[in-house]
Amino acid sequence: MPPGLLEQFTKETGIKVIYSTYESNETMYAKLKTYKDGAYDLVVPSTYYVDKMRKEG
């Protein structure tokens, strides 16, 4: 992600982005399962993991 992009987005929209990364799909999925619904607006798993997540709901 280009430096300053999130700051520019916040400046233009007033929406603060909380950006976090993960080391693996499994780590990301574990985080999703421990947080309440709506904790994340967007996640970007690897393609193969999308089907697994879809099947599990």
N, C-alpha and C positions, 0 to 999 in steps of 0.2 A: 504494500500500500504506500502510495507516495507520501512523503513527509508533509504534514500540515493539512492533509485532506480532511481528517475528522474535525479538526479545529475550524476549517472553512465551512464544513457542513453545519456545525453548531452555530457559527456566526450567521449563516444565511437562513437557518430554519428555527433556531432556538431549541433544537432537540440535541440533548447531550448523548453521545454514543459511548457505551461501555464496551470496549473491544477486548476480547480475551482469545487466547489461542490454546491449543491442546496438542499433546504429543502424539496421540494416536486416536483413531476412531473409537476405540474402546474407552479411552479416557473421556472423550467428548460425550459419549453415550452415558457413561456413569454419571457425569455432571448433570446431564439433562434429566436423568431419572431421579436425582436427589433433590432437585429444585422444583418448586411448585409450578403449576401451569402458568405460562406467560413469562417465565424468567428470561427467556431468550426470544427475540423476534426473528433471528436469522441464524442458522447454522449451516456450515458447508462441509459435509462429510465427503469422503471419497465415494466415487460412483458405486462401487460394489456394496458399500455400506448402506446406501439409500434403500435398497430393496429389503435388507434385514430390518431396518427401522420401520419401514412401511408395514411389514408383516407383523411386527410386534406392537404396532399401534402407536 
